[in-house]
Amino acid sequence: MITLAGTAAASMMASIPMSILAYIGPGTGLSALGTLLAVIAAVLLAVIGFVWYPIKRLVTKLRKNETGDAK
C-alpha cells in the first residue's frame, strides 16, 4: 500500500539534483557542434529570406518609380 508520506518522500528524492559524470566523445561533440551551427545558419537565412528580400524588392520598385520607368 502506497501512502501519502511515501509518495511525498519519493517525489522529494527524485527532485534532488545529482552529479552525473558523462563523457562526450569527439565524434558526438563534433556532430552536436555541426548541428548547432546548421540550426543557427538556417535561422539566419530564414530571417534574410523573410525580411531582407522583400525590403530589397520594395527599394528597387521605389527607385524605378523615381526614374519614371514604372510599368
N, C-alpha and C positions, 0 to 999 in steps of 0.2 A: 504494500500500500504506500503510495506516494503522498507525503504530507506537504503542507504549505511551507513549512520550515525547510524541508528537504529540497523543495523546488527553489526556494529563495537562495539557499546555500549553493546549490548547483549553478544557478544563474550568476551569482556573485563570483564564484570560482572561474566561470567561463569568461567573465569580463575582465579579469586581471591580465594586464599585458605581460607577455613572456618574451624573453630574448630567444630569437631563433637565429642560429648560425647557418648561413646558407652560402653556397659557392655558385657564382655565375661564371661559367666558362667563357673563354674568349669568343667562341662561335655564337653562343647565346647573346653575349653582350653586344657583339657587332650586329647581329640581327635586330636586336632591340633598338640600337642606335640608328640603324638604317631605316627601320620602320618609323621611328620618331621623326627623322629628317624628311621622309616621304610624306608624312602627315602634315608637317609644317609647310612643305612646298605646295601641297595640294590646297591648303587653306589660303596661302598667299596667291596662288594662281586663280582661285575662285574669287578672291577679293578683286584682283586685277580684272578678271573677266566681267564681273558684275558691276564694277564701279568705273574703272578706267576707260574701257572701250565705249560705253555709252556717252561719257563725257567727251571723249575724243571725237566721236561722230557728231555731237552737238556743236563743238567748236568748229569742226570742218564745215558743217552746214551753215553756221553763222558767218564764217569767213566768205563762203561762196555768195551768201546773200548780200554782204557788204560790197562785193565787187560787181554785183549785178549779174552774176552767172546763174541765177536761180532758174530751175527747170520747172 
